[in-house]
Amino acid sequence: MFFFKQKEIPLNEFFPKGFIDIHSHVLPGIDDGASNIDDSIALLEKMASFGIKNFITTPHVLGDVYPNTTVTIKQKLKEVQEELIKRNITDISISAAAEYMLDEQFSNRLEQDDLLPLKDKYILVEMSYFSPPINLFDILFQMQLKGYKPVLAHPERYNTYHTNYRMYQKLKNAGCLFQLNLLSLTEHYGKGVQKTAEKLLKDNLYDFVGTDAHHSNHLALLQKTGTKKNLKAIQHLLKNNKKFL
């Protein structure tokens, strides 16, 4: 029996021109991503070498763990933008939104319209991998009443739905958009996540993609996603991301 290695594609040929990464953690010292400004710039430059030069970075907003606010996020964004100018790095464009945990504090922010959208009113959200909020569908409904469009980060990583797959369609029917983590195409998060990602792709339930890059190890693993098979499977999603430019 013969095993053939998947044909690899350099990432600077994998990502289409104008691709924008809508999920990353590259602001310095604000969550579990980049630890300082040098780390931020190093991550951005490495991704730029992959052909990713446009970013809407999305620090966690998560209770008392990462109590980021619109003000603190914008301050850190300004710090990175100024450092890029200082280093004469002119081919990287970065703005900021957030990755909001769907919890009680999020509901308070929603009530006050204190949210940072990816663009227009697209809001990146996440939830516990093992215990979704009891009022999940009410939160999604309240978001849409205010005109927001929920984009659920990495739905394939919610283990609780791996054995209850029909919930994915229920979320879609409730108006939730799905963002695939590129590393879910590998075994990085486990075979269960990879298998679920492949099924969601097959069922055409994804809308967008993101790197969810936190550190250099993620970027090393990202190179494994550059295959002809993956490009064929997600090419339409890579193009969909351009709507956020």
TAURFEN-V690640 format. One line per field, one symbol per residue. ss: DSSP state (~ for helix, > for strand, _ for the rest). A space follows every 10 residues. Layout:
ss->???
//
This chain:
ss->_______>__ ~~~~_____> >__>______ ______~~~~ ~~~~~~~~~_ ___>>>>__> >>___>___~ ~~~~~~~~~~ ~~~~~~____ __>>>>__>> >__~~~~~~~ ~~______>_ _>>>>>____ _____~~~~~ ~~~~~___>> >>>_~~~_~~ ~____~~~~~ ~~~___>>>> >~~~~_____ ~~~~~~~~~~ ~~_____>>> __>__~~~~~ ~~~~~_>~~~ ~~~~~~~~~~ ~~~~_
//
